[in-house]
Amino acid sequence: MSRHLSSTELESFRAEVRQFLGRAVPEDIQAAVRAHCLVTREQAMRWQRILHEQGWAAPGWPREHGGPGWTLAQQAVFREELAACDAPRFENLGIDTIGPTIMRHGTAEQQARFLPRMLSFDDFWAQGYSEPDAGSDLASLRTTAYRDGDCFVLSGTKIWQSYGHWANWVLVLARTESNTQRKQDGISVLLVELASPGVTVRPIRFMHGGVLHVQMFFDEVWVPVANLVGAENAGWSVAKGLLVTERLFVARVAECRAELEQTRQMVDGRERAVTSLPTQDVYARRLAELDIRVRALEAAWWPAVHAVEQGQEPALESSLLKLQGNEVLQDLHQLQLDLLGSDALVFDPQAVQGIPSDPPLAPGHAGNLAMQVWRYRGITLGGGTSEVQRGIVAKAIFGGQTELELPQSACLDAQQVMLDDGLRRLLAQCYGFERRREILAAPGGTDDAFWRGFGEMGLRRLLLPERDGGFGGTLHDLLPVMSALGEALVLDPVLWASVLPMQLLLDATGFEGRSRTLEALAQGARIAFAGTDRGAPATAVRDGDGWRLRGNKMLVLGGDSADRALVSARLEAGGIALFDCAVGDQGVTVQRYRLHDGRGAADLLLQDVRLPHAARVAGPERASSIIEQALACVTIGLCAESTGAMRKALALTVDYMRTRKQFGRSLADNQALQHRVVEHFRNWIHARALVQQAAAGWLTASPAERGKRISAAKWMAGRAGRAIALDALQLHGAVGLQDETAISHYARRLVANDVLLGDMTFHLGRFVAIDSQSAPGRTLAEA
């Protein structure tokens, strides 16, 4: 278990790395990288030796083997900075996988012989796993080796060895025993020098014109027994022993972040040279979607890094991260090509040799980018194809080994676990599915026992500061509460008639009734927020020493059961004010109704409603910011509720697919259906990660960054929620459309939650506006 570095220590380390990289990359290599040329062996060797001289040639290696001994977080930072600079990118399997394999399974003599030469690039290694007829099924290999004295005699062929034309050594999987019960048994790992008699290396010309892979032929090659890694016939455990630590980096998070920035720069450049692409909605929104997906990747990736640092092995997370990272990187490249247009068609043959043309054949050597795009099409094949990764995730999902069915307490502290357990017991008593249907059928559509029990647990005081008689919790503490409420599809307006008004009042320090009203909320009073106008904006005018309100407020969530409302209204002199109004006051007409998912709401008709001067909660100098801040908090709460509903909807669907049979087989046995569920599962994971990221940085992120995090979370929650809602109905078949089937209720809630507080289209547009800095983002009050 490695030491967990503080954020200050990591930033200091980042500055050191950035400073070194800024001066260390040779100018000719920088020029070739900027021109999108392929990396040559000579360039790779020079760069590796520069890193070796610095002591950074193998970021993941311990000090005793010549590495820097960095923590996993330091390795991640180094990779981020390396990807962001103009250093050459190439796969060095000796450093990344083969060296660590020899460290774990090799002899002391093998470590002393091979590891130092990997660091210095005196030896460059290929990995001989795949075979022409085996593909990803590595255990079906046909390459054989038999023992003859102190040597093995190796025969067979291997294919798709990355950078094998650079290599002088290869690690080979070979079958050394044929009479075994399992095809994974009887396999050995051999270290083979490619200069040995009987070895032939055939370069494979890639579709972009260069060479990235080779096929190797072994015709009775004599390999010393001293080059056997691990025990004879026990090589499968060696081959599959790639640590989660190493697999995490196959997600290519650093490359995704670097390519996202590169895409931004391309957009800016094309704006100046051709047309204003950032203002073309289709490009802006594609870039924004990819930005959000990169954020989701990072938000899920760092917890996995910290888990490994604490001695855990998040294997499932590694497969999910590889799926996401590889596909995001490919999609970024495709957007880059689309931005370049016809310039991307110009081919520069010198770029295959690592040489930029002078002058460029296309502006900025744009045509060479296509070579890199084609090169990265293979990342969803290497290291276990995306289909294999989906199979791994599907096996975990349908085997009951994921968070859909296992407790979610891992990310909660002790107090949160206690509150979560208590809340779930309360929900089991008050909001079982059949009990919920009874609540829906009854007048009012809420449950007094739940509302009372929720308060008795102290949860209404969770976000109330200690100075106001609360527990001083943070937005992060609200997330598990809202997630549990989402799983139970609670109808009581916790978010709308308790959390939201409390947030509105917290900063209303000039409101005379602030303390009294906050305490009333903590005791169980229901106060709704009336912020959406129907038709002309509601207005407030002076009336003696008081106020007179006119206008119509629509979609007041929780307004059907609230005793009071906090009403926003426009003033004659300009600006907005916020008023405390009893719904029973003269001139207030309440039109109660339910949303299609069963939650209660109301429209408030305000006809010359007279209010005293003290009813003004906030004036025009503060009201808008107070409303925006409160809606931001509630938006994240709503996203957390959606992630809870998603979790339950997916769990119900998985359980149904296990039991529902068609043509003699359960739906869960259908690979195409499994993979659909995997996509929903990973999008749920991404939505949850973005929600947690937004809550974690609530007090530290800049206003612009916080706004982007809110909209990123709401967009992802809406996108994932809608997809789960609609496809869960399809996977359930006709039975899913019945009111008596639980999934129909989850589908309605998820679709409704996307619409509330701005749907995914609204929030993607808001993200674009904040990101472009060309126009202020739309406020949440406009949603």
N, C-alpha and C positions, 0 to 999 in steps of 0.2 A: 504494500500500500504506500503510495507516494504522498509527500506532504502537499497539502492544499495551499497554494499561494494566494495571497491577498490580491485584490484588484490593483492596488498601488504597486506591488511587486511585479505583477504581470505587465502593467503599463511601462514600468521602468525597463523591463526585459524587452518589450516591444520596441521601445525607443532605441535600445542598443542594437537590436537586429536590423531595424530600419536604417540606422546610421551606417552599419557595416555594408548592407546590401547596396546602399546608395553610392558607395564608392568602389565596391569590389567587382562588379560585373564589367568585363572588358567591353570597350566601345564597339568593336566589330560584332560581338555577340549581341549586344543591345540592339544594334542596327538590324541584325538578322531577325531577332525576335519581333521587333516593331514592324518589320516587313512581312511577318507571318511565314517566314521560311521554315522548312523542316530543319530539325537539329541534326548536325553531323556528329560522328563519333569523336572527332577531334575537339569540337566545341564542348561536348559533354565531358570529355576527359579533362580539358583545361578547367572547366568550372568545378568539377568534382575535386580536383586537386587544390583549387583555391579554398573551397570549403574545408578540405582536409587540413590544410595549413592553419586554418582558423580553429580547428577542432570541432567543426560542425558537419562533418561528412555524413554522419549517421545520426540524425536527430533522436531516434528512438532507442539507441543502444546505450547500455550502462557504461560507466566510466571504466570498469575493469576490462572491457573489450574495445576500448578506444572511442567510445561515444561521449557525449557531453553530460550524460546522466540527467537529462531534463525531465521534468514532470510532464504528464500528458498534456496539461494546459499549455506549458511552454512549447511543446511540439506543435500544438495547434496554432499558437501565435506565430511560430516560425514559418509554418506552412502558409499561413495567411499572408505574411509579409513577402514570402518568396513568390507566391502566385501573383502578388500585386506589383512586383518589380519586373524589370526586363531580363530576368534570368531565364535560361533555357529550361523547357519542361520536357522531361523524358522519364520513362520508367526504368528504375534501377532495382531490379528484383533481388539482386545480391544484398543490397542495403535493406530493402523493405521486407523481404520474406525469407530468403535463403540464409542470410546471415543469422537472423533470429532463430531459424530452424536448427542451424548448427550449434548455436549457443545452448539450446534446450536439449537437443538429442545427440549432438556430436561428442566425440572424445576430446580430451584436452589437446591431443596432438592435432586433430582436425581444426580445432579452434585456433591454435597457434599458427598453423600453416595457412589457412584460408582467410581468416577474418581481416588481418592487416592489409592484405593485398586487395580485398574488396574496398576498403576505405580509400586507398590510394589510386584506385582504378587500374592498378597493374593487372588485375583480373577483372573481367566483366562477365557476369553470369546470366544464363538463360534458365528457364524452368521448363523441364520436359514432362508435362502432365498430359495434355490433350493428344488424342490420336485421331486419324482421319475418320474412323468408323465409330468412335466413342463419344465425341463432343463433350458435353457436360457430365456424361456418365463416366467419371474417371475410373471407377472400379472395373469397368468392362475392358480395360486395356489388354492388348495382345502382345506388347513388347515383353520379351522373356529374357531371363538370365539364369544360367546354371553354374553351379560351383565346379571349378576345376583347379584343385590345389589351393593356392593362395590368391586366386583370381576368380572373378565372375566373367562369364562369356555372354555378352549382351547383344541381342538381335531384335530388330523391330524398327518402327518409325514413330516420330513425334511431329506434331504440326502446330502452327500458330504460336511459335515461341517469339514473344515480343522482343524486339531488338536482338534477335539471335544472330544476326549478321555482324553484330559488334562483339559477340561473346567468344571467349576462349575456354569457358567451362559451362557445364550444364548439370543441373540436378534432375535425375531421371527416376520415374516410377517404373518398376519392372516386376513382372510376375516371376517369382522364384519357386513357387510351389503350386502345382495345378490341381491336385486332389484335395480340395477344401470344401467345406460345407457352405461357406459364404464367399461370394466373389470378392469381398473386401479383405479376405484373409489370403495369406501366401504372397503378399506384395512386399517388395523391399525398395529402399531408397538408396541410389548410388550417385556418387559424384564423379562425373566423367569429363576428362580433358578432351576438348574437341580436336586437338591435334593428333589424337590417337589413331593408329591405323584402323581402317574400317569405318570411319565416320565421314559422312558426306552431308554438307549443309547446302540446301537449295533455297536461295532467296525467293520470296513470294512478292511479286510486284503488287502493291496496293492499288485501289481504284483511283487514288489521286496521283499516281505515277511514281511515287517513291516506294521504298522498301521499309516496312515496319515489322514484318514477321518472316519466319523461315520454316522450312520443313527439314527435319534432321533424320538421316537414315543411319542405322547402326547395323553393320554386317560383321558379326562375330568379333565385337570389340572387347578386348581384354581389359577388365577394370580391377585393380587391386582390391582385395578384401578390406584393406585399410581405408578404402573410400566408401565403405558401407556406413550409412547413418542410422543409428539405432540398431535394434535387433533384426536379424534376418527373418523374413516373413511377417514382420510386425510393422511394415512401413505405412500401412493405412493410417494408423494413429499418428504417425509423424506427418503424413501428408495433410491430414485434416486438422492438424494441431495449430493452424494459424490463429493466433490469439485475437480475441475481440478487440484488443488495443490496436492491432494492425488493421483489422477489418473496418474499424470506424473510419479510417482515413480514405477507404475506398468510396465513401460517400461524396468525396470531392467538394467538401464545403468551402474550402479556401478558393478552389477554382471557380465555383459558382459566384462567390462574392467578387472575385477579380473580374470575371466576365460580365457581371452585372454593371460594374463601374465602367468597363470598356464599352458596353452597349450604350450607356449614358453619354459617354464622350463621342461615340459615333453619331448619336442623335443630334448632339450639339453641332458637330462638324457638318453634318448634312443640312442642318438648318441654314448655316451660313452659305454653304456652297450651292444648294439646289432649291429647297423650299422649306417652309416651316413645318417640318415633320412633327415636332412635339405638340403642335396645335391640332394635328390630324388625330381625331379621337381614336381611331383604330390602333395607331401606333402607341399613343400615350397609354391606352388601356392595356395593351399587350405587355408593355414594359412594366406597368404598375402591377399587373397580375404576377409577372415573374419576380418582381421585387418582393411581393408578399409571400410567394412560394419560397424564395430564398430565406426570408425572415422566419418562415415556419420551419424550414430545414435547420437553421441555426438554433432556433428556440428549442427544438427537440434534440439537437445534437449535443449541446453543452451539458444538459443533465446526464446524458449517456457518458460523456467524458468524466464528469464528477463521480458517476457510479463506478466506473472502472478504477478511478483513483482511490475509491473506498474499498476496493477488493471485490467488487461484483463483476459479473459477466453478462451484460445486457445483450445477449445474442439475438433475440427477436428484434430489438431496437436497431441492431446493426443491419439486419436485412431490410427493415423499413427505411432506414436512412440511405442505404445504397440505392434502393428503388427511387426515392425522391431525388437525391442528389444527382444521379446519373441522368434522369429524365429532365430535370431543370436545366442542367448544363447543355444538353442537346437542344432544348427549346430556346435557350438564350442564343445559341449559335444560329439557329434557324431565323430568329428575329434579326440578327446581325446581317445575314444574307439578304433578307427582305429589305432591310434599310439600304443596303448597297445597290440593290436593283441590278441593272445590266453591268455595272462595274465589277460585280462579283464573277462575271463570266470570263474575264480576261485572264488567260493562263500564262504564267511566267515560268518557263522550264528551268531557269537558274535557281528558282526557290527550292526545288527538290534537292539541290546540292548545298543548300544553306547559304546562298549568295543572293542579296537583294539586287535587283536590276537597277541600273543607273543610266538614264532616268527611269522612274517607275513606269510600268506599262499602263497602270491605272492609278488614279489619285490615291496616295497613301498605301500603295501596293494592295489595293482592295481585293484584286482577284486571287491573291495568295490565300486569303482567309478561307476560301472554299476547301483548300486542302486540309486545313485544320478541322473544319466541320465534318468532312468525310472521315477523317481519322477518328474523331470522337463518337462516330456512330457505333464503334465497336465496344464502347465501355459498358453497354447494356448486355454484352455477351461475356466479357471477361470477368473473372472472379466469381463465377456463378451467374448465369443469365438472369434477366429480370423475371423470366417465367419460373426459374428455379427458386428465386427469392420469394415470389408470390406463393409457390408451393410450400415453402418453409413457414411462411406466415399463416397460410390457410390451415396447415396441420396444427399449428398452435391454437388458432381460433376455434376450429371444430373439435379440437381435443380438450377444450376447456382450460387452456393454459395461458389465457390473456386476461387483461383487466376488465374484459366484458363480464367475466364471471368470478375472477379472483378479487379479494378486497383491495380497495384503492388507498389503503392507509400508508403506503410507502412514502408518499410525498407530503404527509401531514405530520405536524408535530404532536406531542403527547396531548396537549389541551385540545387541539383540533380533532384528534381521534376520539377523545371522550365526547365532545360535542356532536361529532358525526354519528357516533354510536347511539347517543340519546335521541338525536333527531330522527334517525332511521327507525328506531323503535316506535316513536310517536307516529311517524308516517305509516308504519305497518298497521297500527291500530286505527288510524283515522282515514288513511287514503289507500287502502287496498283497492284493487280495480273495481270490484263489485260495489264496495262502499262508495267509491267515487261516482259511480253511475247513479247511486241513490242520491248523492249530493246534487248531481246535475239535474235530476228529476224533481228535486224539491224547490220551493220558492226561495229565492235569494242566492242559491248556488254556492254557498260557502259552508264551512263547518266550524261552529263555535268551539267545539272541543279542541280542534287543532289550533285555532287562534289563541285560545287560552293556554294550551300546553306549550305552544311556541314561545309565548311570553314568559311562562314559568321557568323555562330553560334559560332565560336571560338573553335569548338571541336578539330580541328587539333592542337591547342595549349594546350589542356587539360593536357597532361602529360609532357609538356615542362616546365622546371624549370623557376621560375620568373627571374632569372639572365640571362636567354636566351630569354626573351621576352614572356614567357608562363604564364600559370595560376598556375603552381606548383601542379597539381593534383596528386593523388595516383592511384595505380592499382585498388583500390576499386572504384574509380570514373569511371574507364573504363568499369566496369562490366555492368551497366545499358545501356550504349551506345551500347556495343557489343550485349547485349541481344535484344535490339530493332532492330538492324541491322539483327540479326538472324531471328526474327519474320517476317521481311519483305523480307528475302532472298536476301539481297542487293548483286548485282553483282560487284559493284565498289570495288577495292581492298584496302579498308580502312586499314585493318589489315596488309596486305602484302606490300603495296607500300607507307604507311604513318606511321603507328605505329611502324612496325618492323625496318625500316631504322632509324627512330628517336631514337629508343632504342639503335641501334648499334652505333650511333654517339654520344650519350650523354656522354659516358665514354672515347671516343676517343680524349682525351685532347691534344694529340700530332699532331693531324691532322690539317694542316694549313687551310683547307677549312671548318672546323667544323661549325663555326658560320654562314658562308654564306650558307652552305648546309642546316643547321637546319632551317634557315629563309626561304629558298626556299621551304622546306617541309611544313612549316606553311602556306606559300602562295599558296600551292596547287600543287607543283611539285610532280611527281610520281617517286619514286626510288625503284627498286626491290632489293631483296637479292638473289644472286646466290651462294648457298652454297652446293648444291647436285651435285656430279660429276657423269657423265655417263662414265663408263669405268675407265681408269686410272685417278688419281687425277690431277686436273688442277695445273699447275706449274707457278712460277714467277721467272725469272732469271734477274740478273743485265744486263743492256744494256747501257753502258756509265754511264751517271748520271741519267738514268731512269730505266724502267723495261720493260720486255717483257713477256706477258701472253700467255700461250698455254693451251688448254684443252676444254672439253665440259661440260657445265653445264645444268642440266635437271630440269624440274619442277620448273621453276622460276615463282612463283605465282605473278600475276600482271605484269609480264615481257612483256606481249603482248602490254601493254599501257604505259610502263615506258619509260622515256627519259634517265635514267641513271640506273646503277646497282652497288651495292656493292658486289664485287667478292672475295671469299675466294680462296687462292691458296697456295700450298706448296712451300717452299723455298728450294734452293739447300742445304743449311747448316742445314736444318731441321726446323720443326715448320711451323706454318701457319701465313700468313699475310692477311690483308683485304685491297682491293683496290677500289677506286672510278673510274668507267669506264663509259663513254658515250656509249650508245648502237649504236650510229651512227659512232663511231670511225672505222677507217680502220682496217679490220681484224675481225670485229664482225659481225657474221651472226645470225639473229634472226629468229627462226622458231616458229611462233605463232600458238596457238591452244586453244581449250577450254576443260575443264574438263567435265565429263559427266553430271555434275549438272549445267553447263553453265558458270562457272567462267573462266576468261581468265588466260592463263599461256604461257610460252615460254621456248624453249631450246636456250641457247646461245652457239654458236660455236666460240671459241677464237683461231684465227690463227695468231700467232706472233703479238699480239696487243701491240703496243708501248704506254707506259704511262710515264709521267714525274715523277720525284722523289716525288713531292708533292702529287701524287695521292695515295700514301700509307696512308691508314686511320689508321692502327694499325699494329705493328710488331709482331714477334713471342712471345714476352714477354707478350703481352696483348690480342692479337686477339682471341685466343681460349676462354678465360674467357668472353670477350665482347660478342662474338657470343652466348655462352651458356646462359649468363644473358639475352640477348635480346630474345632468343628463349623461355626461361622460361616464360618471361612476356607475350609473344605472345601466348604461349600454354594456359595460363589461359584465355587470351582474346578469343581464339578459343573455349574453353570450355563454356565461357559465351555466345558466339554466338550460340553454340549448345543448351544450355538451353533455349534460346529464341525461336529457331526453334522447340524444343520439345514442348514448351508451346503452340505454334500456331498449331502444328500438332495434339496435343491432343484436343485442342478446336475445330478444324475442325472435328475431328472424333466424338467427343461427339455430336456436332450439327447434323452431318449426322445421327448418331444413333437415335437421337430423331425423325427425320422425315422419315427415311427409314422404311417401313413396310414390313414384311414378314408373311404370313399366318394370316393376320389380326392384327398383333401386331407389335409395333415398336421394333427395335433392342434394344433400351434402356430398354425395359421391361424384357429382358433376363438376369437372374441373373448371369449366367456363363460369358456372355459378359461384364456385369457390373464389375465383379471381375477382369477380364483381364485388363480393363481400370484402375481400382484401383491400380493394380500392376505397371502399367506404370506411373501413377500419383505419387506414392510414390517414385519410382526410379528417376523420374524427381526432386522431392523435395530433395532427397539425393544428386543427382549430383549438384544441385544448392548450397546446403549447403556446400559441399566440395569445390566448386569453391570460395565461399565467405570466407571460412576458410583459403584457401590458400592465398587469397588477403589480408585478415586482418592481417595475420602474416608474411607478405612479408619482412618487415624490422627487425622483432624481432626473427624469428625462426632461428635455426642453419642451416648451409648449408645442412646437411644431412636431417634434419626434413623438410626443405623447399623442397628438392628434392622429399621426400616421399609425401608431400602434393600435389605437382604438378602431380606426377604420379597417386596418388589416385584419384584426380579430373578428370584426363584425362581418366583413366580406367572406372570410374563410368559414365562419360559423354558418352564415347564410348559404354559402355554396355547398358545404358538406351536409348541412341539415336538410336542404331541399332534396339533394340527391338521395340521401338515405330515406327520406320520407317517401319519395315517389317509387324508388326501386324496391323498398321493403314491401310496398303494396303489391308490386309485380311479382316478387318472389313468394309472397303468401298466396297469390292467385285470388280467385273471387272471394274467398273467405276473408281476405284482408280488408275488403270494402264494407264489411258488416260493422254496424255500430257496436255489436256485442263482442267484437274482436279488438283486443287492446291496441294492435298496431295501427288501426284506423285513427285512434285518438292521438297517438304519438305523431302520426303523419300530419294531422291538422295543427298540432301545437308547433311543430318544427316549421311548417310553411308560414304560420302566423308570426312566429318569432323573427323570421327573416324580414317580414314587412315592417314590424314595429321598430321605431327609432331609426328608420332608414334601411332600405333593402340593400342587397349586394350591389346593385347598379349605382345607387346613391353613394355608397361608401367607397366604391372604386373610383367614382368621379371625384369625391372629396380627397381621396388619397392622391390622385393625379394633381389636383389643384394645389395641395400643400407641397407636394414634391416639386412641382414646376416652379413654384415661387413667383409665377407670373400673375397669379390672382389668389386672393384669400380663399381658403377652403370654406365650403358651405358649413354653417353651424349646425349642430345637432338639433337645435330648436326648429330648423327649417325642414327636418326630415319628415 
